[in-house]
């Protein structure tokens, strides 16, 4: 129940639903109440906020502060395990395997395969439970994509019970103990994931994937015209900020919980 409640409340607090809700309230006040000044203020604030977080300089400056925490893994210590955390997915057997992973998940698997190629003999571990009414789990979807990219099934382990990052850390702890391993997830998610994995007594080596914040030069029109691409980047900032707040509210979990 707490897990489901967390997902619903968290979803409503994301930028687009929250701003649409606020602007909807403002429109209702304009039409059906005498609170005209308050309604105009709320509507203006909602529109202005939506505009700003849909601009590349605003969105990517916020996101870069989170993503730059850990650099791309370039080699060094050899490992026996590569853990790839699950993300959004579906499963349609008629699609190309990679099409079943969202834009947040596919880069994790691709980076995991790259690291597997650089660590001969390593095992890949995919995590994540099945979504409701889906016969394939997040972990299995990632495993099948990796297999389609050349990773033998014998080199893949799936943990298909964990529903969130904290449960993923607990599942990996039971499997690996204190062995060092590469932890692959989105660059924006990695700082929060590292805290959970350290709390469970693990020794993860950070391997970020799916970096989104663009720091290279862009054409002026790309910087000044609002776009759903930049709104998605702002969405990641809010998602991870809410996740960090929840992490702090819950406090440290005991390993194995």
Buried (B, 14 or more C-beta within 10 A) or exposed (E): EEEEEBEEEBEEBBBBEBBEEBBEBBBEBBEEEEBEEBBEEBBEBBBEBBEBBBBBEBBBBBBBEBBEEBEEBEEEEEBEBBBBBBBBBEBEEEEEBBEBBEEBBBBBBBBBBBBBEBBEEBBBBBBBBBBEEBEBBBBBBBBBBBBEBEBEEEBBBBBBBBBBBBBBBBBBBEBBEEEBBBBBBBBBBBBBBBBBBEBBEBBBBBBBBBBBBBEEEEEEEEBEEBBEBBBBBBBBBBBBBBBBEBBEEEEEBEEEE
